[in-house]
Amino acid sequence: MHFSPYFPHVLYSVALTSISINLVSQRKKAEDEKSRVQAQISILESIKQQLQSNKPLSTDELERLKKLARASAGDAELAAAPKEEITWGDIFGGKKPVVAEDEEVSKWDKQDLESLRKEMSK
């Protein structure tokens, strides 16, 4: 089998682009997590200052701040939830992701299923 002399360059450029996109994605996730933690720290410091002051503390305001602090923690848990991994072998092998019963099937998958059913019925 004879490959084009440009094949290694194309392969390297695709690999480099893939790695670059992955690193940008990881950097963005880290920045989001850092800003989420900073927001939570700010909210907790605000609660601390209100509790240390001699001013009467509004229960409604305290509950609102507690909810904000908890919402940040909940977002972090959702972001850290395990997701199904898709490997390059699955992509090149043409394996489609498994869809749970409660999830919606995309219109493209529906069209593929309909075309398969038509071919199978022939």
GUKOL-13826 format. One record per residue (C-alpha): residue number from 1; residue in three letters; chain; y, z, x. Coordinates in steps of 0.5 Angstrom, whole numbers. Layout:
% GUKOL-13826
NODE	num	residuo	cadena	c2	c3	c1
NODE	NUM	ala	A	Y	Z	X
...
//
This chain:
% GUKOL-13826
NODE	num	residuo	cadena	c2	c3	c1
NODE	1	met	A	0	0	0
NODE	2	his	A	7	-2	3
NODE	3	phe	A	13	2	1
NODE	4	ser	A	20	0	2
NODE	5	pro	A	23	2	9
NODE	6	tyr	A	28	6	4
NODE	7	phe	A	23	10	1
NODE	8	pro	A	24	16	6
NODE	9	his	A	31	16	5
NODE	10	val	A	30	16	-3
NODE	11	leu	A	25	22	-3
NODE	12	tyr	A	30	26	2
NODE	13	ser	A	36	25	-2
NODE	14	val	A	32	27	-9
NODE	15	ala	A	29	33	-5
NODE	16	leu	A	36	35	-3
NODE	17	thr	A	40	34	-9
NODE	18	ser	A	34	38	-13
NODE	19	ile	A	35	44	-8
NODE	20	ser	A	43	43	-9
NODE	21	ile	A	42	44	-16
NODE	22	asn	A	38	49	-16
NODE	23	leu	A	42	53	-11
NODE	24	val	A	48	52	-15
NODE	25	ser	A	44	55	-21
NODE	26	gln	A	42	61	-18
NODE	27	arg	A	49	62	-15
NODE	28	lys	A	52	61	-22
NODE	29	lys	A	47	66	-25
NODE	30	ala	A	49	71	-20
NODE	31	glu	A	56	71	-21
NODE	32	asp	A	55	72	-29
NODE	33	glu	A	51	78	-27
NODE	34	lys	A	56	81	-23
NODE	35	ser	A	61	80	-28
NODE	36	arg	A	57	83	-33
NODE	37	val	A	56	89	-29
NODE	38	gln	A	63	89	-27
NODE	39	ala	A	65	89	-35
NODE	40	gln	A	60	95	-36
NODE	41	ile	A	63	99	-30
NODE	42	ser	A	70	98	-33
NODE	43	ile	A	68	100	-40
NODE	44	leu	A	64	106	-37
NODE	45	glu	A	70	108	-33
NODE	46	ser	A	75	108	-39
NODE	47	ile	A	70	112	-43
NODE	48	lys	A	70	117	-37
NODE	49	gln	A	78	117	-37
NODE	50	gln	A	78	118	-44
NODE	51	leu	A	73	124	-44
NODE	52	gln	A	77	127	-38
NODE	53	ser	A	84	127	-41
NODE	54	asn	A	87	132	-46
NODE	55	lys	A	88	127	-51
NODE	56	pro	A	84	128	-57
NODE	57	leu	A	78	122	-57
NODE	58	ser	A	77	118	-63
NODE	59	thr	A	70	117	-65
NODE	60	asp	A	71	110	-67
NODE	61	glu	A	74	108	-61
NODE	62	leu	A	68	112	-57
NODE	63	glu	A	63	108	-61
NODE	64	arg	A	66	102	-60
NODE	65	leu	A	66	102	-53
NODE	66	lys	A	59	105	-53
NODE	67	lys	A	57	99	-56
NODE	68	leu	A	60	94	-52
NODE	69	ala	A	57	98	-46
NODE	70	arg	A	50	97	-49
NODE	71	ala	A	51	90	-51
NODE	72	ser	A	52	88	-44
NODE	73	ala	A	46	91	-42
NODE	74	gly	A	42	88	-48
NODE	75	asp	A	45	81	-45
NODE	76	ala	A	42	82	-38
NODE	77	glu	A	35	84	-41
NODE	78	leu	A	35	77	-45
NODE	79	ala	A	37	74	-39
NODE	80	ala	A	31	77	-35
NODE	81	ala	A	26	75	-40
NODE	82	pro	A	20	71	-37
NODE	83	lys	A	21	64	-39
NODE	84	glu	A	15	59	-39
NODE	85	glu	A	15	56	-32
NODE	86	ile	A	14	48	-32
NODE	87	thr	A	12	45	-25
NODE	88	trp	A	13	39	-22
NODE	89	gly	A	5	37	-23
NODE	90	asp	A	7	38	-30
NODE	91	ile	A	12	33	-30
NODE	92	phe	A	9	28	-26
NODE	93	gly	A	3	29	-30
NODE	94	gly	A	6	28	-37
NODE	95	lys	A	4	35	-40
NODE	96	lys	A	8	36	-45
NODE	97	pro	A	11	44	-46
NODE	98	val	A	7	48	-51
NODE	99	val	A	11	49	-58
NODE	100	ala	A	10	56	-61
NODE	101	glu	A	9	56	-69
NODE	102	asp	A	16	59	-70
NODE	103	glu	A	20	54	-66
NODE	104	glu	A	22	47	-68
NODE	105	val	A	19	41	-66
NODE	106	ser	A	25	36	-63
NODE	107	lys	A	26	29	-66
NODE	108	trp	A	23	25	-60
NODE	109	asp	A	17	29	-60
NODE	110	lys	A	16	28	-68
NODE	111	gln	A	17	21	-66
NODE	112	asp	A	11	21	-61
NODE	113	leu	A	7	25	-65
NODE	114	glu	A	8	19	-71
NODE	115	ser	A	6	14	-66
NODE	116	leu	A	0	17	-64
NODE	117	arg	A	-2	18	-71
NODE	118	lys	A	-1	11	-72
NODE	119	glu	A	-5	8	-66
NODE	120	met	A	-11	13	-68
NODE	121	ser	A	-11	11	-75
NODE	122	lys	A	-12	4	-73
//
